């Protein structure tokens, strides 16, 4: 099982390094599975409204980003830094369940342990 996870890690890191979007076939293969994805945070955004979300755009600036990290407001208390400020322009690896939101691959982060700064 660890071999599969390591292989998956190398595959996804390879995608990140090339800064290409994940293909539809790749998404279907890894959708709803625990993955690790590494890339640069090119932009951040905090949504407005009652239930705010921090969005980290990886791979390129919005709207050309290839991957999204979402941190919902109820998880902000778990961080001892402001992710939207501290992580901007840094190369990170994020671990979590791969989902699709508005056609883009995304991981929802609930803990800073899911993010490693490279």
Order of alpha helices (4+ residues) and beta strands (2+ residues): alpha-alpha-beta-beta-beta-alpha-beta-beta-beta
